[in-house]
């Protein structure tokens, strides 16, 4: 949720029951303005809230030069003081985060133990042995950082044309973006994943007849597996508003106002993936 139209963005998401109290809005907005000034960020965003049993985690991020590569994430328990989220690189931490079934507690220093899946030794296309499952010590702060990264990678959305790739490779907000029109707004191919692209550039450009190298470098959401089931698009024609909800990560919601540069996403959930999606259709 962009800090520039923070209140209007939250009002748009009230259609799907996502809201903050007036006190929370004022406290978060003012604290994020201070955080942006202290770190000299070009852009500041509220990522969302992960519910916990004791204290909920509020997540925000900002960037300086590149809005994809330079993002720094912060978390807060009191919506006023923000701490920098650690950068997680270990694959075992990500595996343990997905396998963890206990809810978040609200204590960043809490240590838990997660048993990983067993690994198979393959020799000559046959299973030669099975290794014992490894137990990983998982700190809740690292688990929080990992789950924020995973959710952002899989279902953070932006409309086509909202970001522009410079000739030097930097990605910045497109100042000429005026929003999607009435013919584009209900088409999932006009919405992209707000993260570094995984598909080859030729694959993304080959999908469109009106391709543009500067804005079509991101992956579109209509290619997310399971196809045509990962996202649910709802139109509010009277308000000129589109709402897209993630079916894999329940609580991730995106909004965009037609013929306007205003758009954003917000996650409010417990940080658990919906593994039952394939059985819900």
C-alpha positions in Angstrom: 0.0 0.0 0.0 1.6 3.2 -1.2 2.0 5.8 1.5 1.1 8.6 -1.0 -2.6 7.5 -1.1 -2.6 5.4 2.1 -6.1 6.4 3.3 -7.8 6.1 -0.1 -6.1 2.7 -0.7 -7.3 1.3 2.6 -10.8 2.6 1.9 -10.8 0.7 -1.4 -9.9 -2.6 0.3 -12.8 -2.2 2.7 -14.9 -3.9 0.0 -13.4 -7.2 1.0 -13.4 -6.7 4.7 -9.7 -5.6 5.1 -9.5 -2.6 7.3 -7.6 -0.9 10.1 -9.0 1.1 13.0 -8.7 4.9 12.7 -6.1 4.9 15.5 -4.1 2.3 13.7 -4.2 4.2 10.4 -2.9 7.4 11.9 -0.2 5.7 13.9 1.1 3.6 11.0 1.0 6.4 8.5 2.9 8.8 10.7 5.4 6.2 11.8 6.0 5.2 8.1 6.6 8.9 7.2 9.2 9.1 9.9 10.8 5.8 8.7 10.9 7.0 5.1 12.6 10.3 6.1 15.1 8.5 8.4 16.2 6.1 5.6 15.8 8.6 2.8 13.6 6.2 0.8 12.1 7.2 -2.5 9.0 5.2 -1.9 7.4 3.7 1.2 4.7 1.0 1.4 2.8 -0.9 4.0 3.1 -4.6 3.1 0.5 -5.9 5.5 -0.1 -7.6 8.8 0.6 -11.2 9.9 -1.6 -12.3 12.7 0.0 -13.9 15.8 -1.3 -15.3 19.0 0.1 -12.5 21.2 1.3 -9.6 19.1 0.6 -9.1 15.4 3.4 -8.3 13.0 3.1 -5.2 10.8 5.3 -5.3 7.7 6.5 -2.3 5.6 9.1 -1.8 2.9 10.8 1.0 1.1 13.3 1.5 -1.7 15.9 4.0 -2.8 16.9 3.6 -6.4 15.4 0.3 -7.8 11.9 -0.6 -6.6 12.6 -4.3 -7.2 16.2 -4.9 -6.2 16.7 -2.2 -3.4 13.7 -3.1 -1.3 14.2 -3.2 2.5 11.6 -4.7 4.7 10.7 -3.7 8.3 8.5 -5.2 11.0 6.8 -3.7 14.0 4.9 -5.0 17.0 3.5 -1.7 18.2 2.9 0.0 14.8 5.4 2.7 15.9 8.9 1.3 16.2 10.2 -0.5 13.1 12.9 -3.1 13.0 14.8 -4.2 9.9 13.9 -7.7 8.7 16.9 -10.0 8.2 17.8 -11.2 4.8 17.3 -15.0 4.6 19.4 -17.0 2.1 19.5 -20.5 3.5 17.2 -22.9 1.5 16.6 -24.9 4.7 15.1 -21.8 6.4 12.6 -21.5 3.5 11.8 -25.2 3.7 11.2 -25.1 7.4 9.1 -22.0 7.0 6.7 -23.8 4.6 6.6 -26.9 6.8 6.0 -25.0 10.0 2.4 -25.6 11.2 2.4 -23.7 14.5 1.0 -20.1 14.3 3.2 -17.1 14.8 3.5 -16.1 18.5 4.6 -12.5 18.2 8.1 -13.0 19.8 10.8 -12.4 17.2 13.4 -14.2 19.4 11.4 -17.3 19.9 13.1 -20.5 18.7 11.2 -23.5 17.3 12.3 -26.8 15.8 11.0 -28.0 12.4 11.5 -31.4 10.9 12.3 -31.3 7.2 11.1 -33.8 4.7 13.4 -36.8 4.1 15.7 -36.8 1.1 16.1 -39.7 -1.3 19.4 -41.0 -2.7 19.0 -41.7 -6.4 21.5 -44.1 -8.1 20.9 -45.3 -11.7 17.4 -43.9 -11.7 16.6 -46.0 -8.6 16.1 -45.1 -4.9 19.3 -46.3 -3.2 18.4 -45.0 0.2 16.4 -42.6 2.3 18.2 -40.1 4.7 16.8 -39.2 8.0 14.7 -36.1 8.2 16.8 -33.2 9.4 15.6 -31.0 12.3 16.2 -27.2 11.7 16.2 -24.6 14.5 14.0 -21.8 13.3 13.9 -18.4 14.8 10.6 -16.6 14.5 12.2 -13.5 13.1 13.8 -15.5 10.3 10.5 -17.3 9.7 8.8 -14.0 9.4 11.3 -12.7 6.9 11.1 -15.9 4.8 7.3 -15.9 4.7 7.2 -12.3 3.7 9.6 -13.0 0.8 7.6 -16.1 -0.3 4.3 -14.3 -0.3 5.7 -11.4 -2.2 7.3 -13.6 -4.8 4.1 -15.6 -5.4 1.2 -13.1 -5.3 2.2 -9.5 -5.0 0.6 -7.7 -8.0 1.0 -4.5 -10.0 -0.9 -3.4 -13.2 0.8 -3.5 -16.6 2.7 -0.2 -17.2 2.9 0.8 -13.5 6.7 0.3 -13.5 9.2 1.2 -16.1 12.6 -0.4 -16.8 15.3 2.1 -17.5 18.2 1.5 -20.0 20.6 1.0 -17.1 18.4 -1.8 -15.8 16.8 0.0 -12.9 13.1 -0.3 -12.4 11.2 2.8 -11.3 7.5 3.8 -11.0 6.2 5.0 -14.4 5.2 8.6 -14.1 3.2 8.4 -17.3 1.0 5.5 -16.1 -2.6 6.6 -16.1 -4.2 3.3 -15.2 -6.0 0.5 -17.1 -9.0 1.3 -19.2 -12.4 -0.3 -19.3 -11.3 -2.9 -21.8 -8.2 -3.9 -20.0 -9.2 -3.8 -16.3 -10.9 -7.2 -16.1 -8.2 -9.1 -18.1 -5.7 -11.0 -16.0 -3.0 -10.7 -18.7 -2.8 -6.9 -17.8 -1.6 -7.6 -14.3 2.0 -8.6 -13.4 3.8 -10.0 -10.4 5.6 -7.4 -8.4 9.0 -9.1 -8.2 12.0 -9.9 -10.4 10.9 -11.9 -13.5 11.5 -15.6 -13.6 10.4 -16.2 -17.2 12.7 -15.4 -20.1 12.1 -11.9 -21.6 11.2 -13.5 -25.0 8.5 -15.6 -23.4 6.8 -12.5 -21.9 7.1 -10.5 -25.1 5.8 -13.3 -27.3 2.5 -13.3 -25.4 1.5 -9.9 -26.6 1.0 -8.3 -29.9 1.4 -4.8 -28.4 4.6 -5.6 -26.4 6.8 -2.9 -25.0 10.3 -3.8 -23.8 10.1 -1.2 -21.0 6.9 -2.4 -19.3 6.4 -6.0 -20.4 9.5 -7.4 -18.6 7.5 -8.7 -15.6 5.7 -12.0 -15.4 1.9 -11.9 -15.8 -0.4 -13.5 -13.2 -2.3 -15.6 -15.8 0.7 -17.9 -15.9 0.8 -18.7 -12.2 0.1 -22.3 -11.4 -2.6 -23.5 -11.0 -3.7 -21.7 -14.2 -6.8 -19.6 -13.9 -7.3 -20.6 -10.3 -4.5 -18.8 -8.4 -6.3 -15.4 -8.4 -9.9 -14.3 -8.2 -10.8 -11.0 -10.0 -13.8 -9.0 -8.9 -15.1 -5.8 -10.5 -16.8 -2.9 -8.8 -18.2 -1.2 -11.9 -20.0 1.5 -10.0 -16.7 2.6 -8.3 -14.4 1.8 -11.3 -12.5 -0.5 -9.0 -11.0 -4.0 -9.5 -10.2 -6.3 -6.6 -7.9 -9.3 -7.1 -7.5 -11.9 -4.3 -4.9 -14.6 -4.1 -6.4 -18.1 -3.6 -3.0 -19.5 -2.6 -2.3 -17.0 0.1 -5.6 -16.1 1.6 -5.4 -12.5 2.8 -3.4 -11.1 -0.1 -5.6 -8.5 -1.9 -4.8 -6.1 -4.7 -6.8 -3.1 -5.8 -6.6 -0.8 -8.8 -8.8 2.2 -9.8 -9.7 2.4 -13.4 -8.1 5.2 -15.4 -6.0 6.1 -12.4 -2.4 5.6 -11.3 -3.7 4.4 -7.9 -3.0 0.7 -7.1 -1.6 -1.4 -4.3 -1.7 -4.7 -2.4 -2.1 -5.6 1.2 -1.7 -8.9 3.0 -3.7 -9.6 6.2 -3.5 -13.2 7.2 -1.8 -15.8 9.3 1.0 -16.6 6.9 -0.2 -20.1 5.9 -0.5 -21.3 2.4 -3.7 -22.7 1.0 -2.6 -26.2 0.0 -6.2 -27.3 -0.5 -6.7 -25.0 -3.5 -6.7 -27.9 -6.1 -9.4 -29.7 -4.2 -11.7 -26.6 -4.0 -12.8 -26.6 -7.7 
